[in-house]
């Protein structure tokens, strides 16, 4: 049998505060709920039912609000129900805009508050981590056991964090830094509401069959030999890096055989090459080592973790420490900087 202390707290944050007009103080949340319900139902009776008031109490709230604001907010017209006046509609739109603008930061802060309260009440909550795939990181997160991990492209991971759908995001931007990678990465690092930490550097390159039988060395060789390429999915940092390599060489995606063949992890790319179903793909040295493949380096990149600045850092600190202990043991990884 569970007790309230055993259950993880659920935090819901919404538009609140008050409007001060002269000596009157108007509750924002109640005002928005009332105006929104009238706008939806075109009826004070319908609005009363929606927000849990009696018909009389709803009308009393309307009249009190109009007295505080100093303007008529609601108009009752025979045959057309009850509607908002121009002033009422403008007030509704202003509050609606504020609610929409605050929705994402409030969702992020709700997740952070849940984590803090869970620790306080001894009801640990597993973090939700959206992350670009990395073999070493996936092993460490599984060993740690404090997170539910969803593997996706770097861009999608950052968007989920910024939208309040994840507690943390793992991402990389290839040979360029996040600030130079454009939105959403530049938005993330420029927002003080988030904390971004470099976890490790890793080496990326062309994964090829053992012994490199086609003599591949760069993107131009992929085109010249008609090598069968296996790509990463759209939105992944590795895919973006390969696209930049093609652009720098003046090669169009249509000139690469298999450019449209997509896989979601480094291991999946490596497995296809090891099976003979593909000749090359871009991926981490660790995946090449694991499958006994050849590897032609194209450079090093920083893999980052980001989270809300108000999220307790204990769990992520532990993950970073575990990675620090392992980085020197796995080829193709090194500590940042």
C-alpha positions as CSV (number, residue, x, y, z in Angstrom):
1,X,0.0,0.0,0.0
2,X,1.4,3.4,-1.0
3,X,1.2,6.5,1.2
4,X,1.2,10.1,0.1
5,X,4.9,10.2,1.0
6,X,5.7,7.4,-1.3
7,X,4.1,9.0,-4.3
8,X,6.0,11.4,-6.6
9,X,4.6,14.9,-6.4
10,X,2.9,16.3,-9.5
11,X,3.4,20.1,-10.1
12,X,1.2,22.1,-12.3
13,X,2.0,25.8,-12.8
14,X,-0.2,28.3,-14.7
15,X,-0.9,31.9,-15.2
16,X,-1.4,33.7,-11.9
17,X,-0.7,37.0,-10.1
18,X,-3.0,40.0,-10.1
19,X,-3.9,43.2,-11.9
20,X,-3.8,46.3,-9.7
21,X,-6.2,49.0,-10.9
22,X,-6.3,51.9,-8.5
23,X,-7.2,50.3,-5.2
24,X,-8.7,47.2,-6.8
25,X,-6.7,44.0,-7.1
26,X,-8.0,41.6,-9.8
27,X,-7.0,37.9,-9.8
28,X,-5.5,37.1,-13.1
29,X,-6.2,33.4,-13.2
30,X,-9.9,33.8,-12.2
31,X,-10.4,36.6,-14.6
32,X,-8.9,34.7,-17.5
33,X,-10.9,31.6,-16.7
34,X,-14.1,33.5,-16.6
35,X,-13.5,35.5,-19.9
36,X,-12.3,32.4,-21.7
37,X,-15.3,30.4,-20.6
38,X,-17.7,33.1,-21.8
39,X,-15.9,33.4,-25.1
40,X,-16.1,29.6,-25.6
41,X,-19.7,29.0,-24.6
42,X,-21.3,32.4,-25.5
43,X,-23.3,32.0,-22.3
44,X,-22.9,33.0,-18.7
45,X,-24.7,29.8,-17.7
46,X,-22.3,27.7,-19.9
47,X,-19.3,29.6,-18.4
48,X,-20.6,29.0,-14.9
49,X,-20.8,25.3,-15.5
50,X,-17.4,25.2,-17.1
51,X,-15.6,26.9,-14.2
52,X,-17.7,25.4,-11.4
53,X,-19.9,28.3,-10.3
54,X,-23.6,28.9,-9.9
55,X,-25.2,31.1,-12.5
56,X,-25.8,33.8,-10.0
57,X,-22.2,33.6,-8.7
58,X,-20.9,33.9,-12.3
59,X,-22.9,37.0,-12.9
60,X,-21.7,38.5,-9.6
61,X,-18.1,37.8,-10.6
62,X,-18.7,39.5,-14.0
63,X,-20.2,42.6,-12.3
64,X,-17.5,42.8,-9.7
65,X,-14.9,42.6,-12.4
66,X,-16.5,45.3,-14.5
67,X,-16.6,47.5,-11.5
68,X,-12.9,47.0,-10.8
69,X,-11.9,47.5,-14.5
70,X,-14.2,50.4,-15.0
71,X,-15.6,49.1,-18.4
72,X,-18.4,46.8,-19.5
73,X,-16.8,43.4,-20.4
74,X,-19.9,41.3,-21.2
75,X,-22.8,42.0,-23.5
76,X,-26.1,40.0,-23.5
77,X,-27.9,40.2,-26.9
78,X,-31.3,38.6,-27.6
79,X,-30.9,35.7,-30.0
80,X,-27.1,35.9,-29.9
81,X,-26.3,34.8,-26.3
82,X,-23.7,36.5,-24.2
83,X,-20.5,37.8,-25.8
84,X,-17.5,39.8,-24.7
85,X,-17.4,43.5,-25.5
86,X,-14.5,45.0,-27.4
87,X,-12.8,45.8,-24.0
88,X,-13.6,42.3,-22.7
89,X,-12.2,40.7,-25.8
90,X,-9.1,42.8,-25.6
91,X,-8.5,41.8,-22.0
92,X,-9.1,38.2,-22.8
93,X,-6.6,38.3,-25.7
94,X,-4.0,40.0,-23.5
95,X,-4.3,37.3,-20.8
96,X,-4.4,34.6,-23.4
97,X,-1.2,35.9,-24.9
98,X,0.5,36.0,-21.5
99,X,-0.6,32.4,-20.9
100,X,0.8,31.2,-24.2
101,X,4.1,33.0,-23.7
102,X,4.5,31.5,-20.2
103,X,3.4,28.0,-21.1
104,X,6.8,26.6,-22.0
105,X,8.9,28.2,-19.2
106,X,6.3,27.2,-16.7
107,X,6.3,23.6,-18.0
108,X,10.1,23.5,-17.6
109,X,9.9,24.9,-14.1
110,X,7.2,22.5,-13.1
111,X,9.4,19.6,-14.1
112,X,12.3,21.1,-12.1
113,X,10.1,21.6,-9.1
114,X,8.8,18.0,-9.3
115,X,12.4,16.8,-9.2
116,X,13.3,19.0,-6.2
117,X,10.1,18.0,-4.2
118,X,10.7,14.3,-5.0
119,X,14.1,14.5,-3.5
120,X,12.8,16.4,-0.5
121,X,9.9,14.0,0.1
122,X,12.1,10.9,-0.5
123,X,10.1,9.9,-3.6
124,X,12.8,9.8,-6.3
125,X,11.5,10.7,-9.8
126,X,13.3,9.3,-12.8
127,X,14.5,12.1,-15.2
128,X,13.3,12.2,-18.7
129,X,16.3,12.5,-21.0
130,X,16.1,13.2,-24.7
131,X,19.4,12.5,-26.3
132,X,21.3,12.1,-29.5
133,X,22.7,8.6,-29.6
134,X,26.1,7.9,-28.3
135,X,27.3,4.4,-27.4
136,X,29.2,5.4,-24.3
137,X,26.5,7.7,-22.9
138,X,23.8,5.1,-23.4
139,X,25.9,2.6,-21.4
140,X,26.5,5.0,-18.6
141,X,22.8,6.2,-18.4
142,X,21.7,2.5,-18.3
143,X,24.2,1.8,-15.5
144,X,23.1,4.9,-13.6
145,X,19.4,3.9,-13.9
146,X,18.0,7.3,-12.9
147,X,16.5,8.3,-16.2
148,X,14.1,7.2,-19.0
149,X,16.0,7.9,-22.2
150,X,14.4,8.7,-25.6
151,X,16.9,8.5,-28.5
152,X,16.4,11.1,-31.2
153,X,18.3,13.7,-33.2
154,X,20.1,16.5,-31.5
155,X,17.7,19.1,-32.8
156,X,14.6,17.3,-31.6
157,X,16.3,16.6,-28.2
158,X,16.9,20.3,-27.7
159,X,13.4,21.3,-28.8
160,X,11.9,18.8,-26.3
161,X,13.9,20.3,-23.5
162,X,13.0,23.9,-24.4
163,X,9.3,22.9,-24.8
164,X,9.3,21.4,-21.3
165,X,8.8,17.8,-22.5
166,X,12.2,16.6,-21.2
167,X,14.3,17.3,-18.1
168,X,17.6,17.2,-20.0
169,X,18.9,17.0,-23.5
170,X,22.1,15.4,-24.9
171,X,23.2,16.9,-28.2
172,X,26.2,17.7,-30.5
173,X,26.7,20.0,-33.4
174,X,29.7,18.5,-35.2
175,X,32.9,20.5,-35.6
176,X,31.1,23.8,-34.9
177,X,29.9,25.0,-31.5
178,X,26.2,25.3,-30.5
179,X,26.3,29.1,-30.6
180,X,27.3,29.0,-34.3
181,X,24.9,26.2,-35.2
182,X,21.8,28.3,-35.4
183,X,18.4,27.7,-33.8
184,X,17.5,25.9,-31.6
185,X,21.1,25.4,-30.4
186,X,22.1,29.1,-30.4
187,X,18.8,29.9,-28.6
188,X,19.5,27.3,-25.9
189,X,23.1,28.5,-25.1
190,X,21.9,32.1,-25.1
191,X,19.1,31.5,-22.6
192,X,20.0,31.9,-18.9
193,X,17.1,29.6,-18.0
194,X,19.3,26.6,-19.2
195,X,22.6,25.2,-18.1
196,X,24.8,23.6,-20.8
197,X,27.7,21.4,-19.8
198,X,30.2,19.7,-22.1
199,X,30.3,16.0,-21.3
200,X,33.1,14.7,-23.5
201,X,34.7,15.0,-26.9
202,X,34.4,12.2,-29.4
203,X,35.9,11.4,-32.7
204,X,33.6,11.0,-35.7
205,X,34.5,9.7,-39.1
206,X,33.7,7.4,-42.0
207,X,32.9,3.9,-40.9
208,X,34.0,1.4,-43.7
209,X,34.4,-2.3,-44.1
210,X,37.5,-3.8,-42.4
211,X,40.6,-3.0,-44.5
212,X,38.8,-0.3,-46.4
213,X,38.5,-2.3,-49.6
214,X,37.2,0.6,-51.6
215,X,40.0,2.9,-50.5
216,X,37.6,5.5,-49.2
217,X,39.0,8.6,-47.6
218,X,36.5,11.5,-47.9
219,X,33.1,12.5,-49.4
220,X,34.5,12.8,-52.9
221,X,35.6,9.2,-52.8
222,X,32.0,8.2,-51.9
223,X,30.8,9.9,-55.1
224,X,33.7,8.5,-57.3
225,X,33.3,4.9,-56.2
226,X,29.5,4.9,-56.0
227,X,29.9,3.5,-52.5
228,X,26.7,2.5,-50.8
229,X,26.2,5.0,-48.0
230,X,24.0,4.7,-44.9
231,X,22.9,8.0,-43.4
232,X,21.7,9.2,-40.0
233,X,18.1,10.5,-39.6
234,X,17.2,14.1,-40.3
235,X,17.8,16.4,-37.3
236,X,20.7,14.4,-36.0
237,X,24.0,16.2,-35.4
238,X,25.9,13.5,-37.4
239,X,23.5,14.1,-40.4
240,X,24.1,17.8,-40.2
241,X,27.9,17.3,-40.1
242,X,27.8,15.1,-43.2
243,X,25.6,17.6,-45.0
244,X,28.3,20.3,-44.2
245,X,31.0,18.0,-45.5
246,X,29.1,17.6,-48.8
247,X,28.5,21.3,-49.1
248,X,32.2,22.1,-48.5
249,X,33.2,19.6,-51.2
250,X,30.5,20.9,-53.6
251,X,28.7,17.5,-53.7
252,X,24.9,17.3,-53.9
253,X,23.1,14.7,-51.8
254,X,21.7,13.1,-54.9
255,X,25.2,12.2,-56.0
256,X,25.7,9.9,-52.9
257,X,24.3,6.4,-53.3
258,X,22.1,5.6,-50.3
259,X,21.9,9.2,-49.0
260,X,18.2,8.6,-48.3
261,X,18.8,5.4,-46.3
262,X,18.5,6.5,-42.6
263,X,19.4,4.8,-39.3
264,X,18.9,6.2,-35.8
265,X,22.0,5.0,-34.0
266,X,25.7,4.7,-34.6
267,X,25.5,0.9,-33.9
268,X,22.8,0.5,-36.5
269,X,25.0,2.2,-39.1
270,X,27.9,0.1,-38.1
271,X,25.9,-3.1,-38.2
272,X,24.7,-2.5,-41.8
273,X,28.3,-2.0,-42.9
274,X,29.5,-5.0,-41.0
275,X,26.8,-7.2,-42.6
276,X,27.8,-6.1,-46.1
277,X,24.5,-4.2,-46.8
278,X,26.4,-0.9,-47.0
279,X,29.9,0.3,-47.7
280,X,30.2,3.4,-45.5
281,X,28.5,5.8,-43.0
282,X,29.4,8.6,-40.8
283,X,29.7,7.7,-37.1
284,X,31.6,7.5,-33.9
285,X,35.0,5.7,-33.7
286,X,33.6,3.7,-30.8
287,X,31.0,2.1,-33.1
288,X,33.7,1.2,-35.6
289,X,35.8,-0.4,-32.9
290,X,32.8,-2.4,-31.6
291,X,32.0,-3.9,-35.0
292,X,35.6,-4.4,-36.2
293,X,35.3,-1.8,-39.0
294,X,37.7,0.5,-40.6
295,X,37.6,4.2,-39.6
296,X,38.7,7.4,-41.3
297,X,38.5,10.4,-39.0
298,X,36.9,13.6,-40.0
299,X,37.4,15.4,-36.7
300,X,36.4,15.7,-33.0
301,X,33.3,17.3,-31.6
302,X,31.9,18.2,-28.2
303,X,28.9,16.3,-26.9
304,X,26.8,18.4,-24.5
305,X,24.2,18.0,-21.8
306,X,21.6,20.7,-21.2
307,X,19.0,21.1,-18.5
308,X,16.9,23.7,-16.8
309,X,19.1,25.9,-14.6
310,X,16.7,25.2,-11.7
311,X,16.8,21.4,-12.1
312,X,18.8,19.7,-9.2
313,X,22.2,18.8,-10.6
314,X,22.9,15.7,-8.4
315,X,21.9,13.1,-11.0
316,X,23.5,14.8,-14.0
317,X,26.7,15.4,-11.9
318,X,26.8,11.7,-11.2
319,X,26.4,10.9,-14.9
320,X,29.2,13.3,-15.8
321,X,31.5,11.8,-13.1
322,X,30.8,8.2,-14.4
323,X,31.6,9.4,-17.9
324,X,34.8,11.0,-16.7
325,X,35.9,7.6,-15.2
326,X,35.2,5.8,-18.5
327,X,36.3,8.3,-21.2
328,X,40.0,7.3,-21.1
329,X,39.2,3.6,-21.5
330,X,37.2,3.8,-24.8
331,X,38.9,4.7,-28.1
332,X,37.6,7.8,-29.7
333,X,36.7,9.7,-26.5
334,X,38.5,12.4,-24.5
335,X,37.7,14.9,-21.8
336,X,36.4,18.3,-23.0
337,X,39.0,21.0,-23.7
